Amino acid sequence: MDMDASTLDAVRGALLITLKVAAPILAAGVVVGLVISIVQAVTQIQEQTLVFVPKVVAMILVTLALLGWIAERLMAFAAEMFNLSV
């Protein structure tokens, strides 16, 4: 099956917008997880749920804080895709 350049550009654009939207949320989870892991290593508290809850809360807060930016990026991408098909 032969794909033309516009199809490949659309797929590339979709992957890039996914990375741009997900990166800050995932970065928040990684940073919070790292900080909690360091605290656990220092205090020798090895409770798995201690890491999970703060990571989820941090990721939800970052998502809520960036919701406008995320919606703007997704709407721009959707408009670009609809204009591409016309």
Secondary structure, 3 states (H helix, E strand, C coil): CCCCHHHHHHHHHHHHHHHHHHHHHHHHHHHHHHHHHHHHHHHCCCCCHHHHHHHHHHHHHHHHHCHHHHHHHHHHHHHHHHHHHC
